Amino acid sequence: MKGTITMKIDIAHIAKLSRLHIEPEKMDKFEKDMAAIVDMVDRLPDVEDELTLDAEHPMKLREDVAVEHKFRREEMLANAPVVQSGCLVVPKTVSDLNEVLLGNGYIPSSEIEYLRNGSIGWQLNILDDDINTVIAYNAVKNRTEMDGVYYGYTTWQMEVGRNHTGDNLSGDNGNWDALYQRINSMNIILHELGNVSQNTEQEVKDAIRVQGECYFLRAQFYLMLVNLYAKAYDPDNAATEPGVPLKLTYYVEHDKEKETQFDRTSVAKVYEQIVKDLKEAVRCFTESPQTKSFYRASEDAALLLLSRVYLYMQDWENAKSTAEKLLAQNGALLDYSSIAENTDGYAISEKSPELLFSQGPLNLQCEFSGSGGDFCVSNDLYKLYDENDYRQTIYFTRSTQSDSLGLNRKYQMGKHRSYVSDIFTLRTAEGYLNAAEACAMLGDAGAASGWLNRLRGKRIKDYEDVVYTADEIIEQVRVERRKELCLEGHRWLDLRRYAVCKKSPFKKIIERVYALYDWDGRSVFKYAEVYQLNVDDPAYVFAIPKAVLEFDKDMPDNIREDREYVRLMYRNNE
């Protein structure tokens, strides 16, 4: 008999080679168990002669039993960062992980036929007070999209996927699934960066840059999630208000004994992680600057997004210092006088010196023509611009088929492929507005006025600087933010945070005119239903997707109210 095994077994090393996750507190137990198994095997008698079977004493084998796995192969592969020919692909180099980042992290630009075919967050620009639906004699678009897909979102229904006639309900989990899939990829890449070879100086630098991009994207995706599925950040209750599940590990977590796998992390904790990730992104890009195009995250993009996050948190000091740091190193603005008469010039394009970052498609080009059966820009927004403001004519135009306002040259419309997104675009103009707002909230009306003046000087013909009082400046900043950043995915989120602002709360009732047509006849306008979004309305938060609640049965939902129209409107406003 062989002697007892006394060698020490490196469980951590074995786990790493096997790609297993073992909690640190369980290492000792696993080591003892493994040593016992090895010792048992070692004590088995040696077999010196050729092994033979005794016919009278046949070997008893365990009967085969089919085991049903909790997850199907397709479901497991869906969570993998890279899949090829139905198999998991394991990256081995920094270059490999960079490719995974491009394919599974960034939201691709794609050809968009309808809003719903767009990227994550396409709903943002049909929720707020900057848009309406078009009242025209005849509809150009059919009802498949407007009544079948957009109705539930744009009229703030309890079930956002419910169509107008109430006989169909589409899925509401698109944003949730897509964002968490990308977050999962970021978690895996961040972990694998510690396992791939970094033998050259360039590989080390590339690894740091990829790490920075992962932190930036994870932060941006969590910021979207917590603002869609949780209440706005309120310093008084953010620590207790349920946010969204915070998943930062690279491995699959599943406890068969629990009906709820993931709890909703508090709003405060989610924001804390977002800030941490963006700070890490800035650090990484400082060590290894981004050399790619604006389609890749950079230090400037991370600073701008971080300043926005601080605004949402009402952390005015950090919002101010972060925005000012960005503008000190990159404060470029496009002079709109240079494109006012140039029909080939666009406010937001890949050529703009203001553009810091963009990912995803341009959704708005499909449904914002101002034609019948389409969306249009609200007159309330249009009236905010004075006659010398270049933005009024650059951004908007009157439809030839109705008197409604459509988009003009804010974006380059009608292209087969978009170059900038209406949801995930970052540009320096926001930095000026973030700095102005932070200064205004800190009581420095002079500094806030200065930031506004620098922006307005590039937007308004013959503009003369104005210095506002402390009583005036906050409203001025908010109006300017609405005018400058309209239809870029900001307004809905701004209305949410204004309502809980401690320094200067702002709330309003929003009305949506929803036009209905005789679709089965000649697409002739019949009447419009008018819906209201009230102050502090529960519909400012999306319900947790039904598929998520079915999986995590005890997860608390965001309860929205059923909503009926408040009055009818006809063509002549009768």
C-alpha positions as CSV (number, residue, x, y, z in Angstrom):
1,M,0.0,0.0,0.0
2,K,1.2,3.4,-0.9
3,G,1.9,6.0,1.7
4,T,-0.4,8.9,2.7
5,I,-0.3,11.9,0.4
6,T,1.2,14.9,2.1
7,M,1.6,17.4,-0.8
8,K,-0.3,20.7,-0.8
9,I,-2.8,21.1,-3.6
10,D,-3.1,24.5,-5.2
11,I,-6.9,24.8,-5.5
12,A,-6.7,28.4,-6.8
13,H,-4.5,27.3,-9.6
14,I,-6.7,24.4,-10.5
15,A,-9.8,26.6,-10.5
16,K,-8.1,29.1,-12.8
17,L,-7.1,26.4,-15.3
18,S,-10.6,25.0,-15.2
19,R,-12.3,28.4,-15.4
20,L,-14.2,27.8,-12.2
21,H,-15.2,30.4,-9.6
22,I,-14.6,29.3,-6.0
23,E,-15.4,31.7,-3.2
24,P,-12.2,32.5,-1.1
25,E,-13.9,31.2,2.2
26,K,-14.4,27.8,0.5
27,M,-10.8,27.3,-0.6
28,D,-9.7,25.4,2.6
29,K,-12.7,23.0,2.4
30,F,-12.0,22.2,-1.3
31,E,-8.3,21.7,-0.6
32,K,-9.1,19.2,2.2
33,D,-11.7,17.4,0.1
34,M,-9.3,17.1,-2.9
35,A,-6.5,15.8,-0.6
36,A,-8.8,13.2,0.8
37,I,-9.8,12.0,-2.8
38,V,-6.1,11.8,-3.9
39,D,-5.3,9.9,-0.7
40,M,-8.1,7.5,-1.3
41,V,-7.0,6.8,-4.8
42,D,-3.5,6.3,-3.6
43,R,-4.6,3.7,-1.1
44,L,-6.2,1.5,-3.8
45,P,-4.4,-1.8,-4.3
46,D,-2.0,-2.1,-7.2
47,V,-3.1,-4.2,-10.1
48,E,-0.2,-6.4,-11.1
49,D,-1.9,-8.9,-13.4
50,E,-4.0,-8.3,-16.4
51,L,-7.5,-7.3,-15.5
52,T,-10.1,-10.1,-16.1
53,L,-13.8,-10.3,-15.5
54,D,-15.5,-13.0,-13.5
55,A,-18.6,-14.2,-15.4
56,E,-20.2,-15.2,-12.2
57,H,-19.7,-11.8,-10.7
58,P,-20.3,-9.2,-13.5
59,M,-19.6,-5.6,-12.9
60,K,-22.6,-3.6,-11.8
61,L,-22.8,-0.3,-13.6
62,R,-25.1,2.6,-12.7
63,E,-28.1,2.8,-14.8
64,D,-28.0,5.8,-17.2
65,V,-30.4,8.6,-16.1
66,A,-31.3,11.5,-18.4
67,V,-30.7,14.8,-16.5
68,E,-32.5,17.9,-17.6
69,H,-30.3,21.0,-17.3
70,K,-31.7,24.2,-15.9
71,F,-30.4,26.2,-18.9
72,R,-30.7,25.1,-22.6
73,R,-27.6,25.2,-24.7
74,E,-29.0,28.1,-26.7
75,E,-29.5,30.1,-23.5
76,M,-26.0,29.5,-22.3
77,L,-24.5,30.4,-25.6
78,A,-26.6,33.6,-25.7
79,N,-24.7,34.8,-22.6
80,A,-21.3,34.0,-24.1
81,P,-19.2,36.9,-25.3
82,V,-18.2,35.2,-28.6
83,V,-19.9,32.3,-30.3
84,Q,-18.8,30.7,-33.6
85,S,-20.4,27.7,-35.3
86,G,-22.4,27.0,-32.2
87,C,-19.4,26.9,-30.0
88,L,-17.9,29.2,-27.3
89,V,-14.8,31.1,-28.5
90,V,-12.2,31.8,-25.9
91,P,-10.1,35.0,-26.5
92,K,-6.4,34.5,-26.0
93,T,-4.9,37.9,-26.7
94,V,-5.7,41.6,-26.0
95,S,-6.4,41.9,-29.7
96,D,-9.0,39.2,-29.4
97,L,-10.7,41.0,-26.5
98,N,-10.7,44.2,-28.5
99,E,-12.6,42.4,-31.2
100,V,-15.1,41.1,-28.6
101,L,-15.5,44.7,-27.3
102,L,-16.3,45.9,-30.8
103,G,-18.8,43.1,-31.5
104,N,-20.5,42.7,-28.1
105,G,-20.0,46.0,-26.3
106,Y,-20.6,48.9,-28.6
107,I,-24.1,49.4,-30.1
108,P,-23.7,49.2,-33.9
109,S,-24.9,51.7,-36.3
110,S,-27.5,50.1,-38.6
111,E,-30.1,50.9,-41.2
112,I,-33.4,51.9,-39.5
113,E,-36.7,51.6,-41.2
114,Y,-38.9,52.2,-38.1
115,L,-38.2,53.5,-34.6
116,R,-38.8,50.1,-33.0
117,N,-36.1,48.6,-35.2
118,G,-33.6,51.0,-33.7
119,S,-31.2,50.6,-30.9
120,I,-31.6,50.6,-27.1
121,G,-33.6,53.5,-25.7
122,W,-35.4,54.4,-28.9
123,Q,-38.5,55.3,-26.8
124,L,-36.8,58.2,-25.1
125,N,-37.7,60.8,-27.8
126,I,-41.4,59.9,-28.0
127,L,-42.1,60.3,-24.2
128,D,-41.5,63.9,-23.4
129,D,-43.1,67.3,-24.2
130,D,-40.9,68.1,-27.2
131,I,-43.0,65.9,-29.6
132,N,-46.6,65.1,-30.6
133,T,-48.3,63.1,-33.3
134,V,-49.5,64.8,-36.5
135,I,-53.0,66.0,-37.2
136,A,-53.3,66.0,-41.0
137,Y,-56.1,65.4,-43.5
138,N,-54.5,62.2,-44.7
139,A,-52.0,59.8,-43.3
140,V,-48.8,58.8,-45.1
141,K,-47.7,56.1,-42.7
142,N,-49.8,53.1,-41.9
143,R,-51.0,52.2,-38.5
144,T,-48.8,49.1,-38.0
145,E,-46.1,51.2,-36.3
146,M,-48.0,54.1,-34.8
147,D,-51.1,52.3,-33.4
148,G,-49.4,48.9,-33.0
149,V,-46.0,49.7,-31.5
150,Y,-45.7,53.3,-30.4
151,Y,-49.1,53.9,-28.8
152,G,-48.3,52.3,-25.4
153,Y,-45.1,54.3,-25.0
154,T,-46.0,57.7,-26.3
155,T,-49.3,57.8,-24.3
156,W,-47.6,56.5,-21.2
157,Q,-49.8,53.4,-20.9
158,M,-49.5,50.9,-18.0
159,E,-48.6,48.2,-20.5
160,V,-46.2,49.9,-22.9
161,G,-46.5,47.2,-25.5
162,R,-50.3,47.4,-25.7
163,N,-51.7,48.5,-29.1
164,H,-54.4,51.1,-29.5
165,T,-57.2,48.6,-30.0
166,G,-56.1,46.6,-27.0
167,D,-56.0,43.2,-28.7
168,N,-52.2,42.8,-28.9
169,L,-49.4,43.0,-26.4
170,S,-45.8,43.1,-27.6
171,G,-42.7,42.3,-25.5
172,D,-41.3,45.0,-23.2
173,N,-37.9,43.5,-22.5
174,G,-35.9,44.7,-25.4
175,N,-34.0,47.4,-23.5
176,W,-33.4,45.3,-20.4
177,D,-32.1,42.3,-22.3
178,A,-29.9,44.2,-24.7
179,L,-28.3,46.3,-22.0
180,Y,-27.6,43.4,-19.6
181,Q,-26.2,41.3,-22.4
182,R,-23.7,44.1,-23.2
183,I,-22.9,44.6,-19.5
184,N,-22.2,40.8,-19.2
185,S,-19.8,41.1,-22.1
186,M,-18.0,44.0,-20.4
187,N,-17.7,42.0,-17.1
188,I,-16.2,39.0,-19.0
189,I,-13.7,41.2,-20.9
190,L,-12.6,43.0,-17.7
191,H,-12.0,39.6,-16.1
192,E,-10.2,38.0,-19.1
193,L,-7.8,41.0,-19.4
194,G,-6.1,39.5,-16.4
195,N,-5.7,36.1,-18.1
196,V,-4.3,37.0,-21.5
197,S,-0.7,37.6,-22.4
198,Q,0.6,41.1,-22.3
199,N,4.2,40.6,-23.3
200,T,4.9,43.9,-25.1
201,E,4.6,47.5,-24.1
202,Q,1.9,47.9,-26.8
203,E,-0.1,45.0,-25.5
204,V,0.0,46.6,-22.0
205,K,-1.2,49.9,-23.4
206,D,-3.9,48.3,-25.5
207,A,-5.1,46.3,-22.4
208,I,-5.5,49.5,-20.4
209,R,-7.3,51.2,-23.2
210,V,-9.7,48.3,-23.6
211,Q,-10.3,48.3,-19.9
212,G,-11.2,52.0,-20.0
213,E,-13.7,51.4,-22.8
214,C,-15.3,48.6,-20.8
215,Y,-15.7,50.7,-17.7
216,F,-17.2,53.6,-19.8
217,L,-19.7,51.4,-21.6
218,R,-20.8,49.6,-18.5
219,A,-21.4,52.9,-16.8
220,Q,-23.4,54.3,-19.8
221,F,-25.5,51.1,-19.9
222,Y,-26.2,51.2,-16.2
223,L,-27.1,54.9,-16.4
224,M,-29.7,54.0,-19.0
225,L,-31.1,51.1,-17.0
226,V,-31.4,53.0,-13.7
227,N,-33.1,55.9,-15.5
228,L,-35.6,53.7,-17.3
229,Y,-36.5,51.3,-14.5
230,A,-36.1,53.3,-11.3
231,K,-37.1,56.7,-10.0
232,A,-34.8,59.7,-10.4
233,Y,-32.0,60.1,-8.0
234,D,-33.3,61.9,-4.9
235,P,-30.6,62.4,-2.2
236,D,-33.2,62.0,0.5
237,N,-34.2,58.4,-0.5
238,A,-31.7,57.1,-3.1
239,A,-30.2,54.8,-0.5
240,T,-33.5,52.9,0.0
241,E,-35.2,53.4,-3.4
242,P,-35.0,50.2,-5.5
243,G,-32.8,50.6,-8.6
244,V,-31.8,47.8,-10.9
245,P,-29.8,44.6,-10.3
246,L,-26.1,45.3,-10.2
247,K,-24.2,42.5,-11.9
248,L,-20.4,42.9,-11.9
249,T,-19.2,39.3,-12.0
250,Y,-18.1,37.5,-15.1
251,Y,-19.6,34.1,-14.2
252,V,-23.2,32.8,-14.3
253,E,-24.9,33.0,-11.0
254,H,-27.9,30.7,-10.2
255,D,-29.2,29.4,-7.0
256,K,-31.9,26.7,-7.6
257,E,-33.2,27.2,-4.1
258,K,-34.1,30.8,-4.7
259,E,-37.0,32.1,-6.7
260,T,-35.4,35.5,-7.1
261,Q,-31.9,35.3,-8.5
262,F,-31.1,39.1,-8.6
263,D,-32.3,41.7,-6.2
264,R,-32.8,45.3,-7.2
265,T,-29.8,47.3,-6.0
266,S,-30.6,50.7,-4.5
267,V,-30.5,53.7,-6.7
268,A,-27.6,55.1,-4.7
269,K,-25.5,52.0,-5.0
270,V,-26.1,51.8,-8.8
271,Y,-25.0,55.5,-9.2
272,E,-22.0,54.8,-6.9
273,Q,-20.9,52.1,-9.3
274,I,-21.5,54.3,-12.3
275,V,-19.3,57.0,-10.8
276,K,-16.6,54.5,-9.9
277,D,-16.6,53.0,-13.4
278,L,-16.3,56.4,-15.1
279,K,-13.5,57.5,-12.8
280,E,-11.7,54.2,-13.7
281,A,-12.3,55.0,-17.4
282,V,-10.7,58.4,-17.0
283,R,-7.7,56.9,-15.3
284,C,-7.3,54.3,-18.0
285,F,-7.5,56.8,-20.8
286,T,-5.0,59.1,-19.0
287,E,-2.6,56.2,-19.0
288,S,-3.4,55.0,-22.5
289,P,-5.2,57.7,-24.5
290,Q,-7.8,56.7,-27.1
291,T,-6.4,56.9,-30.6
292,K,-9.4,55.7,-32.5
293,S,-12.4,57.7,-33.8
294,F,-15.3,59.1,-31.9
295,Y,-17.0,55.7,-32.2
296,R,-14.7,54.6,-29.4
297,A,-14.9,55.8,-25.8
298,S,-12.3,58.4,-24.7
299,E,-11.2,60.5,-21.8
300,D,-13.3,63.5,-23.0
301,A,-16.4,61.3,-23.4
302,A,-15.9,59.8,-19.9
303,L,-15.5,63.3,-18.4
304,L,-18.6,64.6,-20.1
305,L,-20.7,61.6,-19.0
306,L,-19.4,61.8,-15.5
307,S,-20.4,65.5,-15.2
308,R,-23.9,64.5,-16.4
309,V,-24.1,61.8,-13.7
310,Y,-23.1,64.3,-11.0
311,L,-25.9,66.6,-12.2
312,Y,-28.4,63.7,-11.9
313,M,-27.1,63.1,-8.4
314,Q,-27.4,66.9,-7.5
315,D,-23.7,66.9,-6.7
316,W,-23.1,70.3,-8.0
317,E,-19.5,70.8,-6.9
318,N,-18.3,67.7,-8.7
319,A,-20.4,68.4,-11.7
320,K,-18.8,71.8,-12.0
321,S,-15.2,70.7,-11.6
322,T,-15.7,67.7,-14.0
323,A,-17.4,69.8,-16.7
324,E,-14.7,72.5,-16.4
325,K,-11.9,70.0,-16.6
326,L,-13.4,68.7,-19.9
327,L,-13.9,72.2,-21.4
328,A,-10.3,73.2,-20.4
329,Q,-8.9,70.5,-22.6
330,N,-11.6,70.4,-25.3
331,G,-14.2,73.2,-25.5
332,A,-14.7,73.2,-29.3
333,L,-18.0,74.4,-30.6
334,L,-19.5,74.5,-34.1
335,D,-20.4,78.1,-35.2
336,Y,-23.9,77.6,-36.6
337,S,-23.6,80.7,-38.8
338,S,-21.3,78.5,-41.0
339,I,-24.1,76.1,-41.8
340,A,-27.2,78.4,-41.6
341,E,-27.3,78.9,-45.4
342,N,-25.4,75.7,-46.3
343,T,-28.0,73.0,-47.1
344,D,-25.3,70.4,-46.9
345,G,-24.3,71.5,-43.4
346,Y,-25.7,69.6,-40.3
347,A,-25.7,70.6,-36.6
348,I,-24.7,67.1,-35.5
349,S,-22.6,65.0,-37.9
350,E,-19.4,63.1,-38.0
351,K,-17.7,66.3,-39.2
352,S,-18.7,68.4,-36.2
353,P,-15.8,69.6,-33.9
354,E,-18.2,69.1,-31.0
355,L,-18.6,65.4,-31.4
356,L,-16.9,63.4,-28.6
357,F,-18.6,60.0,-28.9
358,S,-21.5,58.3,-30.6
359,Q,-22.8,54.7,-30.8
360,G,-26.0,53.2,-32.2
361,P,-28.2,54.3,-35.1
362,L,-30.2,57.5,-35.7
363,N,-33.8,56.5,-34.9
364,L,-35.5,59.8,-35.6
365,Q,-35.1,59.9,-39.4
366,C,-37.9,57.4,-39.8
367,E,-40.8,58.9,-37.9
368,F,-40.2,62.6,-37.5
369,S,-41.2,64.0,-40.9
370,G,-44.2,65.9,-39.6
371,S,-46.4,64.1,-42.2
372,G,-49.7,62.5,-41.4
373,G,-49.5,59.3,-39.4
374,D,-46.0,60.4,-38.1
375,F,-44.5,62.3,-35.2
376,C,-43.8,66.0,-35.2
377,V,-42.0,68.6,-33.1
378,S,-44.2,70.4,-30.5
379,N,-45.0,74.0,-31.1
380,D,-44.1,74.8,-27.4
381,L,-40.5,73.8,-28.2
382,Y,-40.4,75.7,-31.5
383,K,-41.6,78.9,-29.9
384,L,-38.7,79.0,-27.4
385,Y,-36.3,80.1,-30.2
386,D,-36.2,83.7,-31.2
387,E,-36.0,84.8,-34.9
388,N,-32.2,85.3,-34.7
389,D,-31.6,81.8,-33.4
390,Y,-30.0,79.7,-36.1
391,R,-31.2,76.5,-34.5
392,Q,-34.9,77.2,-35.3
393,T,-34.4,76.8,-39.0
394,I,-31.5,74.4,-38.9
395,Y,-33.3,72.0,-36.5
396,F,-36.9,72.2,-37.9
397,T,-38.9,72.6,-41.0
398,R,-42.6,72.7,-41.8
399,S,-44.0,69.6,-43.4
400,T,-45.3,70.0,-47.0
401,Q,-48.2,67.7,-46.2
402,S,-49.4,69.3,-43.0
403,D,-48.7,72.4,-40.9
404,S,-46.7,70.3,-38.5
405,L,-43.0,70.6,-37.7
406,G,-40.5,67.9,-38.8
407,L,-36.8,67.6,-38.4
408,N,-34.6,69.5,-40.8
409,R,-30.8,69.5,-40.5
410,K,-30.1,68.8,-36.8
411,Y,-29.1,65.3,-38.1
412,Q,-28.3,64.2,-41.6
413,M,-31.6,62.5,-42.4
414,G,-32.5,59.9,-45.0
415,K,-29.2,58.1,-45.2
416,H,-29.0,54.4,-45.4
417,R,-26.6,54.3,-42.5
418,S,-26.4,56.8,-39.8
419,Y,-23.2,58.3,-38.5
420,V,-24.5,59.7,-35.2
421,S,-27.1,58.5,-32.7
422,D,-30.0,60.4,-31.2
423,I,-29.6,58.5,-27.9
424,F,-25.9,57.8,-27.3
425,T,-24.2,60.9,-28.6
426,L,-21.9,63.0,-26.5
427,R,-20.8,66.5,-27.6
428,T,-19.1,69.5,-26.0
429,A,-22.2,71.6,-26.1
430,E,-23.6,69.6,-23.2
431,G,-20.4,70.3,-21.3
432,Y,-21.2,74.1,-21.4
433,L,-24.7,73.4,-20.2
434,N,-23.6,71.1,-17.4
435,A,-21.1,73.7,-16.2
436,A,-23.7,76.4,-16.4
437,E,-26.3,74.4,-14.4
438,A,-23.8,73.4,-11.7
439,C,-22.7,77.0,-11.3
440,A,-26.3,78.2,-11.2
441,M,-27.2,75.7,-8.5
442,L,-24.2,76.8,-6.5
443,G,-25.4,80.4,-6.6
444,D,-22.7,81.7,-9.0
445,A,-25.0,83.4,-11.5
446,G,-22.1,85.2,-13.2
447,A,-20.1,82.1,-14.0
448,A,-23.3,80.3,-15.2
449,S,-24.2,83.3,-17.4
450,G,-20.6,83.1,-18.9
451,W,-21.0,79.5,-19.9
452,L,-24.4,80.2,-21.5
453,N,-23.0,83.2,-23.4
454,R,-20.2,81.2,-24.8
455,L,-22.6,78.6,-26.2
456,R,-25.2,81.1,-27.4
457,G,-22.6,83.1,-29.2
458,K,-22.2,80.2,-31.6
459,R,-25.9,79.7,-32.0
460,I,-27.6,83.1,-32.3
461,K,-27.0,85.8,-34.9
462,D,-25.6,89.1,-33.5
463,Y,-25.8,87.7,-30.0
464,E,-24.9,90.1,-27.1
465,D,-23.8,88.7,-23.7
466,V,-26.3,88.8,-20.9
467,V,-25.6,88.5,-17.1
468,Y,-28.5,87.0,-15.3
469,T,-29.5,87.3,-11.6
470,A,-29.6,84.3,-9.2
471,D,-33.4,84.3,-9.5
472,E,-33.2,84.1,-13.3
473,I,-30.3,81.9,-14.1
474,I,-31.7,78.4,-13.3
475,E,-34.7,78.8,-15.6
476,Q,-32.5,80.2,-18.3
477,V,-30.1,77.2,-18.1
478,R,-33.0,74.8,-18.3
479,V,-34.6,76.6,-21.3
480,E,-31.3,76.7,-23.1
481,R,-30.7,73.0,-22.3
482,R,-34.1,72.1,-23.8
483,K,-33.4,74.2,-27.0
484,E,-29.9,72.9,-27.5
485,L,-30.3,69.2,-26.6
486,C,-33.8,68.6,-27.9
487,L,-34.3,65.2,-29.6
488,E,-31.1,63.8,-28.3
489,G,-32.6,61.6,-25.5
490,H,-32.1,64.2,-22.7
491,R,-35.5,65.9,-22.1
492,W,-37.4,62.9,-20.6
493,L,-34.5,62.3,-18.2
494,D,-34.2,66.0,-17.4
495,L,-37.9,66.3,-16.5
496,R,-37.5,63.3,-14.1
497,R,-34.6,64.9,-12.3
498,Y,-36.0,68.5,-12.2
499,A,-39.0,67.1,-10.3
500,V,-36.8,66.0,-7.4
501,C,-34.3,68.9,-7.5
502,K,-33.8,70.2,-3.9
503,K,-32.6,73.6,-5.0
504,S,-35.3,74.5,-7.6
505,P,-37.9,71.8,-8.2
506,F,-39.8,72.0,-11.5
507,K,-42.9,69.9,-12.4
508,K,-45.4,70.2,-15.3
509,I,-48.4,68.4,-16.8
510,I,-47.7,67.1,-20.3
511,E,-50.4,66.6,-22.9
512,R,-50.1,64.2,-25.9
513,V,-52.3,64.6,-28.9
514,Y,-52.6,61.1,-30.4
515,A,-54.1,61.3,-34.0
516,L,-56.4,58.6,-35.3
517,Y,-57.2,57.9,-39.0
518,D,-59.6,55.8,-41.0
519,W,-56.9,53.3,-41.8
520,D,-59.3,50.9,-43.5
521,G,-60.6,53.5,-45.9
522,R,-58.5,56.3,-47.3
523,S,-56.3,56.9,-44.3
524,V,-58.4,60.0,-43.6
525,F,-58.0,61.8,-40.2
526,K,-61.0,61.2,-37.9
527,Y,-60.1,62.7,-34.5
528,A,-57.4,62.8,-31.9
529,E,-57.3,61.5,-28.4
530,V,-55.6,63.8,-25.8
531,Y,-53.7,62.1,-23.0
532,Q,-52.1,63.6,-19.9
533,L,-49.0,62.8,-17.9
534,N,-49.6,64.3,-14.5
535,V,-47.1,65.7,-12.0
536,D,-45.3,62.9,-10.1
537,D,-46.9,60.4,-12.4
538,P,-45.8,56.7,-11.9
539,A,-45.4,56.5,-15.7
540,Y,-42.1,58.4,-15.4
541,V,-40.7,54.9,-14.6
542,F,-41.0,51.8,-16.9
543,A,-42.4,48.7,-15.4
544,I,-40.0,45.8,-14.9
545,P,-40.3,43.6,-18.0
546,K,-42.7,40.7,-17.6
547,A,-40.1,38.1,-18.6
548,V,-37.9,39.3,-15.8
549,L,-40.6,39.1,-13.2
550,E,-41.4,35.5,-14.4
551,F,-37.8,34.5,-13.7
552,D,-37.3,36.6,-10.5
553,K,-40.7,36.0,-9.0
554,D,-40.1,38.1,-5.8
555,M,-38.6,41.1,-7.6
556,P,-40.6,44.3,-6.8
557,D,-42.3,45.8,-9.9
558,N,-42.8,49.5,-10.7
559,I,-46.6,49.9,-10.7
560,R,-48.0,52.2,-13.4
561,E,-51.6,53.4,-13.8
562,D,-54.0,52.5,-16.5
563,R,-54.6,55.6,-18.6
564,E,-57.6,56.8,-20.7
565,Y,-57.7,59.9,-22.9
566,V,-59.0,63.1,-21.2
567,R,-60.7,64.6,-24.2
568,L,-61.2,64.3,-27.9
569,M,-59.9,66.8,-30.5
570,Y,-61.0,67.2,-34.1
571,R,-59.3,68.8,-37.1
572,N,-60.7,72.3,-36.3
573,N,-59.9,71.9,-32.6
574,E,-63.6,71.4,-31.8
